[in-house]
Amino acid sequence: MGKKKHKKASRKNREYAAESPRGGSFFGYGEDGGAHRRARGGRGAERLLEDFPRLMKSRQSEQFLLGALVGAAAAYVLSDEELRGKLVKTGIKLYSNVVGGFEEMKEQVADLKAEVEAERMGAE
């Protein structure tokens, strides 16, 4: 390993040791088999959980989470053939009910027009 890489790794280890709750001890390059990196990752996860409420105050985070939830739901629905079939059937029924409702309204409007026209003709 080159001197530059070794110096850089040693500096990172010292920086980590300064942040470490265990005190000022630090590991040389590779002496702990990467345990200090795993420990740092664990602390990062704890920090993320601690900072989660603050992160959720941002509008971007809310939009991202909503998009992730909608995407996950869509992926689940599209991957489950039985559920997808039920949703398509429900959608077709809903569409036919809406179209039927509009047709019914058109008939009622036509009946009202005919009644008004009949009253007007009878009044003359």
Buried (B, 14 or more C-beta within 10 A) or exposed (E): EEEEEEEEBBEBBEEBBEEBEEEEEBBEBEEBEEEBBEBBEEBEEEEEEEEEEEEEEEEEEEEEEEEEEEEEEEEEEEEEEEEEEEEEEEEEEEEEEEEEEEEEEEEEEEEEEEEEEEEEEEEE
